[in-house]
Structures are given as structure tokens and as C-alpha cells.
Amino acid sequence: MPGHCILCHGFESGPDATKVAALADVAQRLGWTHERPDFTGFDARREVSELGDVPARLQRLLELARTAASRGPLVLAGSSLGAWIAGHVSLQVPVAGLYLMAPPITLDAAHPLEAARVPVSIVHGWDDELIPAPQVVAWAQERRARLLLVDDSHRLSSHVDASAAAFGQFLESL
């Protein structure tokens, strides 16, 4: 039974970004409802940290996820910082699965990527200049996550269609 997807853009991106827009199209085609929250205001708060106001981003997603989870199956998806917050929120709200693109395994030493033990699918670039692929492989292996490694960089700009196709396969598997 289809449910609801919350699609989280990356840092200094936006809800109309190419990757999350492609995921939204796939979700809609498969009968899932979806939303793409706008975190750009939080990203602009550089006085909080170089990554903006990450706690506020987390809180906003948590609020949205709590509301959505009460209506049925919920999938959280995100790119980069959006993937990191999706993982953390999955520990506090029941989710059917996580779809992570270029997930930061560690924002810094004190903030590793944590996530609920639910089905996880990951797309990551072999040449990601911010998050080394071996870190993602190790994280995925420990969770037995689906992992698609592609010949791309952090933005996965050459693999938007492949990312969307993998998302569709993931939703269909739930």
C-alpha cells in the first residue's frame, strides 16, 4: 500500500532541486503522496554553524514526520545533509524506509549518521569529494542496505535518472 514520502534537499539546495523533484515525480507515479520541505532558511543561518541551523532543520523534519506517520507508511528520503537529518529523524518517528543520496556518514566526529533499523537504499558517487565512498560502503554493509555506487561526484548530477529509478524500485519493494 502506498504511503507518504518526505523528500529532503541538501545543504544550499532547495525543494525544487533536480534530484528531489525527480524523486517526487516517481513517488507520484507510484501512488505515494509526497512533500518537499524548504530548509533554505535554516541553511542561511551561518552564525549557528558552517552548515546553518542543523538542529532547526532536524526539528522541522521531525514535526513533519510525526504528522505524516500518523496517516500511514512513511518514507524519508534525502540528499547529503537532507539524508543525515532523515536518518536521525527515523530514530524518533516510525518509518517504513530510508532513501539516502550521498549521505554524510559523519558531519563531524561528534555527529555520525545514525538511523533506525529499517530498509535503507543508498545512492553514492565513487568520486564524492566530501564523503569517501568506503565510509558509505562500510555503513551500508553494517546495515545490509541496498547500495548503488555510481561514477559521479557528491552532487550525483550525472545520475539523477538512475537515482530516481532506484527510488522507484525501493518504494515498490516496501
Secondary structure, DSSP 4 states (H G I P E B T S, - for coil): ---EEEEE--TT--TT-HHHHHHHHHHHHTT-EEE----HHHHT-TTT-TT--HHHHHHHHHHHHHHHHTTS-EEEEEETHHHHHHHHHTTTS--SEEEEES--SBSSTT-B----SS-EEEEEETT-SSS-HHHHHHHHHHHT-EEEEES--TT-GGGHHHHHHHHHHHHHH-
